[in-house]
């Protein structure tokens, strides 16, 4: 019978204050916004030079004889 009483005591949670709940909610919102901003800025870097496929296309254009 003692184990039954112990389970009931564990199930009862202490009530938190409104200020504590709002503080935790605000902190969670700030963490979420910071995470989203960092994720948005973590994309691949832009290449400073054209890719090899772009170079091949440019070479083909330059090598083509002028049209009359």
Buried (B, 14 or more C-beta within 10 A) or exposed (E): EEEEEEEEEEEEEEEEEEEEEEEEEEEEEEEEEEEEEEEEEEEEEEEEEEEEEEEEEEEEEEEEEEEE
